[in-house]
């Protein structure tokens, strides 16, 4: 009777010990950095460097802490909490038809109803012609250029979506300019190129992002693609700029990728902070690599595709043209997989990857003695951030941006030590703590059931013996 009870007591104690939350100390985190707060400040702002986000072990920054010199956690709140998930759809304008531009035949003026457009090219300034109703100019050679009437567009645009056809498997560079009088043109810098690759899951892009929002009211837009065959532009749709400027993403290099077959590379990121973007670069001159991007957070889970892009480096005058970063909808990825969509050997691309994050800012109460310390990188840490309103309610007439900003010092990075039981797991890839906790609890229930069954057997009266 005593032995089953001792076994049950031991199992319950083990379950309770596994479920109990440990006190959190600065040394429990893999990344720590001093915060130089102004003397006498009660509330202080701080901005997380990208290297700190590379060590985050939760997808909602639960493992973020601020400590004082005594190792005590001080109250803090996130100014811009991360919001994983797909971005809301961008508002779109009506689609405007593309008006073809034509060269004059033998420098003669085209037929009545044509409008003159002055452009500059390698031969200097010259006149070309357009019909505002979009009709053809018989006998006039058509140029690799179209006009878009955007004079009625009052709202600022952040991008334009191009309608038409592209040659397969070739990036197309479009030059964009605007004018109010069809004579003096202003170049509008845009990011990226258009492309359409063939194959299942192959990347494509028909959107050009402006470097900064543009207002096109009272102006025309001109799109040029000279020297690139197989392009036909039939129209364009504007994508409205965001009401508030989007803060620039912060980035940091990722570990080197390892080959996972001739057409794939894999990267172990070792963090769970949601990704806002992935920057992929190749040092190989005049090269182009269509790539799909997949992620997963556990080695036992299947890969999940989150995007595709084209990595390129192409000669473009005095500077190489390179691809922009791939935007991601706040996905957490402990492993990244890059697959070639056309079967090319990605190892030859020598890809270099960098993670991009939405900037994270916080405000903390400078309680206790300094210096203070910022810490992150502990998977089992419970949430500690306060609601922002808890702190802003104490500001009175002051604004958050008026609070002093702490300088982040040189970080201290320590390698996370796996739990003792992890070494016993086959393959060296142990499950997470939640899995272990549930395993212990289920084992405890089974042991208790076995103890109860044993006790019931012992309480059962023995069968009567026959005389």
N, C-alpha and C positions, 0 to 999 in steps of 0.2 A: 504493500500500500504506500510506503514512504517513497520508494524509488519513482513511480509514475508522477507523484506530486512534485518531486524535485525536478524532474525533467520538464514538467509543465511550467514551473516557476522560472526555470532557466530560459525557456523559449520566450515567455512573456517579458522577461527582463531584456533579452536581446532585441525583441521587437520595439520595446519602449526606448532602448538606447539608440536604435537606428532612426526612430521617428523624432527624437528630441532635436531641437535646433541648437547648434553650437553658438557660443558668443563669437562675434566677428571682431577680429583684430587686424591692424594694418598688415602684419606679416602673412595673413591668409590670402592676400591678393598678389597676383603675378606681376602687376604693373602699378608702380607708385611714383609720384613726382611731387616735390615741394611746391607750395603755393605762397608766393610772396605777396601778402596782403598789406595794404597801407596801414600804418600805425593808427590806432584809435577808431578804425572803421568798424561798424557794427554789422552791416550787410555788404557783401562783396560779390562781384560777378566773376565768373571764370569760364573760359572756353576750352573744350577738350581738344587736344591735338589729335591728328589722325592716328598716331602711333598708339594712343590710349584706346581708340576704337578697335584697333587690330587685336586687342587682348580681351575685349568684352566677351563674356561667356553666356549672355542672355540676350534674347531678341527684343527686350524692352528696357534695357539698362538697369535691371534690378540690382546688379552687382556693382553699381557705382556708389562710392562713399567719399566723404570728406572727414578727416580726422584732425584733432588738435595735437599739440605736443605731448599730451598725456596719453595719446592713443584712444581718446574718446571720440565716437562718431558725433558730429555736429549736425544740426538740422539744415536741410538744403531742399531746393525745388528746381525742377528743370524748366528753363525758360522756353524751350522749343522741344517738347517731347517728341521722339520719333513716331511717325505714323505709318507703320508698314501697310502695304497693300497697293493696289493699282491706283494711279493718279486719276482724278476725275477727268472726264472727257473735256477737251478744249472746245470753246464756242467757235463756230465756223461761219464764214460769210457765204453768200450765194456764189455759185461758180460763175466766173466771167469767161467768156469765149476768148480764145487766142486769135488775134488778127494777123495774118501772114504779112511779112514785109517782102517787097519786090525791088529788084534793081531795074533801073530805067534801061530800055533797049537803045543802044547807040546814043546814050545821053539825051534822048528825046523825052519830052515831058509826056507822061502817060495820059490816058484818056480822062475826060472830065469826070469829076467825082472822086478823084484820088487826092490824098493828103500827103504833103511832103514831110519826110522825117530826116533830120540831119544826124548822121552818126560819124564816129571816128573809127578808123581801122588802120591796118598797116600802111595803106596807101594815102592816109590823111583823111580829112573830113570830106564826106560826099553825101549826096542826096539819095534817099531811097523812098519808096512809096508804099502807101497802105490805103485800103478802102475800109472806112469805119463800119460798113455793114458786113465785113468779112468776105465779100465776094472776090473772085479771082480777077487778076489783071491779065487778060489774054496776051500771050506772047512775051510777057515779062518774066525773067528768071526769078524763081522763088529763093529767098535767102534762108540761111539757118538761123532765123531770128523771128520772134513774134512780138506783138504789142498787146498789152493787157490794159484795158481802160479801168482804172481804179479811182477816178476822180470823185465818185460818190462815196468812197469808203472813208467814214469819219473816225472809226475806232482804230487804235494802234494795233498793228499786226506783229506777231512774234514769229510767224513762219508762213510759208505757202505750200500747198499741196498741188503738185503738177499732175495734170491729166494728159494722157497720150500714150505713145508706145516707145519702148526702148529696145536697143539691140540686146540680145541675151548674153549674159556672162561678161559684161564689160561696163565699168563705171563710166558715167557721163558727167562731165563738169558743165554746169550752167552758170553763166555770168549774168548778174542781175543789176539793173540800173533804173533810175526813175528820173522823170522830167516833167516840168509844168508846161513847156512850150514846144516840145519835140525837137529842140535844137541843143539845149544845154543839158547834159546828163550828169547825174550823181551816182557813182558806184555804190551799191549796197552790199557790204560783205555778208556772205552766207557760209554756214558750216556744212561740210559733208558733200557727198555726190549722190547722184541718182544711180540705181542699179537694179537689175532683175536677173537673178541667176536661176538656171533650170535645175530641176530635181526636187525630190520630196523633202520638204522642210528647208529648202534653199532660201537664202536671205533676199530681201527686196526692199527698196526704199524709194518713195516718190515725194518725200518732204524735204524742203530746204529751210533750215532754221536761220533766222537773221541773227547777226552777232548782238544786236540790240533792237528793241522794239522800234518800228518805223510807222510814221503817219503818212499815208498816201493820198489824203484828201486833196483834190484838185490836181492830181498828178497821174501820169501814165507810167506803167511798168514795162520794161523791155527785157526779154530773155534771149540770150545768145548761146549757141553751142557750135560755133564754126569749127570745122575740121573733124567732126564726129558723125559718121554715117549711121543711118538707121533710126534717127530720132525724129519723132513727130509730136509736137505739143499742140493739143486741141483746146486747153483751158487751164484755169488755175482757181483754187479755192483758198481764201485766207483763213488762217488760224489766229484768233485774237490773242494778244499778249495778256499775260496774267495781270490782275489788278495791282498786285504788289510784286515788287522785284523778288525773284527767287534767289535766296542766298547761294553764293558759290559753294559747290561741293568741296570737301577736303579729301585728299587722297594720300595713299602711301603704297609703296611697292609690296607685292605679294611674293611668297617663296617661289623659287624656280619650279617650273612645271616638269613633270617626268613623263616620258613616253608611255602611252597605254595602247600600243598598237600603231601601225603605220599612219593611220589617219586620225589619231586622237592624242590629247595631252590631258593630264590630271594635275590639280593643285590642291594640296591640303592646306586650307586657310587657318584652321585651329581656332576660329572665333565664330561667334553667333550674332554679332552686331549686324543689323539689316543693311544690305548693300543698296546704295542709290545709283550706282553705276559701276561699270567695269571698263577700264582703259586697257586696250590691247595694242601693242606696237611691235613692228618688225624692223630690225636694222638692215634688212636685205633690200638693196636699191632696186627700184622698178619691179616690185613684186606685188602680188595680189592673192589673198587667201580668203575665200568664203568660209565662214565658221558659224556653227551653232553652239550655244552655251547651255549647259545643263548643270543642275545642282542637286545635292542631297545633304542631309544632316546626320544620317547614320549609315554605316557601311552596309547594313542589312537591307536598306531601302533601295528601291529602283531610282534611277536618274530621272529628273524632271526638267524638261526644256523650259527656259525662261526667256530666250531671245536668240536672235541671230544677227550677224553683222558681217562686214567685209573689212579685213585688215589689209591695208595697202600702204606702200611708200612709192610714189611716182614722181619723177622729175617734173618740176614745174617752174621753169626759168631758173632763177638763182636759188630758190628754196624748194625742198621736197614737199609735195602735198601728201598729208597723212590723214587717216580716218579719225573721226571724233570718237569719244567714248560711247559705249553702249549704255543707255539709260535702263535701269532695272527698277521694278516696282517694290522696293523695300524688301527684298528676299534675304532670308538667312541661309548661309551656305557654308558648312564646314568643309565641304569638298566641291570643287569646280571641275567640270569636264568640258574640254574644247574639242569639237569634232569637225573635221573637214567635210563640207557638203559635196565636194566633187572628188573625194578619194585621194587628194594630194597628201604627201607626207608632211605633216605639220612640224616635225622635228627640224626640217630644213628652214622653216620660217624663223626659228630662234625667237619665238614670241616672248615678250616681256609684259607681264600683267601687273596692274595696280588697282587696288580697291578704292572706290569713291563712296563717301558717306555724306549724308546731310549733316551740316554743322550742328553740334550739340553745345548748348550753353546752360549754365546753372547759376543760381545765386544761393549763397550759404550764409549762415549766421556765424560770425566770428566769435564764438563763445569759447571760453577757456584761453589758455596761453598758446601763443604761436611758437614756432612756425606751423602752418597748417599743411596738410598733405592730401592730395587727390589720389584715389585708388580705384582700380577696377580689375576684373579678371578672377572671379570666383563663382563657379557654376551654382553652388548651393546657397548663395546668399539670398536672404529674403528681401522683398522690396522695402526701400527706406525713404524714397523721395516723398516729400509733402506735396499736397496740391499747391499750385502756384499762388492761388488766392490767399492761402494762409499767410504767405509772406508779403504779398503786395498790399494786403489790408493794413500793414503796419507802416506803409510808406508815406501816407498823408498826401501832400501835393507833389512829392517827388516822383520821378519816372524811373523805371528800371534801368534805362540806358544812362541815367545820371549817376548810378552807383559806381564806385571805384572798381577797376578791373585788376584782378590778381594776375601776376606773371607766373607762368608755369615753368618750373626749373627743370634741371636734368633728371630724367626718370631713372628709377631703379627697377630692373626687370629680373625676375627670378623664375626659374623653370618650375612649373607645377609638378608636385610629387604625386604620383598616382597612389590610390589607397592600397593597403597591403594585400587586400584580396584580389586586386587587379592582376597581379603577377601570376595568379593561379588560373586566369582565364585563358583558354586555348586560343592561339592566334594572336595574342597580344592586343586585341581590340575589345576591351571589356564593355559591357552595357553601361548606360547612364545610372546615376544614383537612384532615380525614380524606379527604374526597372529592378534594381537590387532591393529597394525597400519593399516593393510589392512582392518580390520573390520571398523575402524574409517573412512578410505577413502571411502569405499563403502557406508557407511551410509551417508557420506557427499554428495556423488553423488546422492543418492536417495532423500535426502532432497532438494538439488538444483533442481532436476527434478520436485519435488512436488511444489516448489516455482514457477518455470517457468510455470508449468501447471496452477497454481492459477493466475499468472499474465495474462496469455493468456485468461483465462475466464473473468477476469475483463476488459480486453481491447476489448472483443467482444461486438459489438453494440447491444443494446436491441432490441427485435423484435418490428416491427411497429404495433401500435394499429389500429384496424379497426375503421372507423368513426361511 
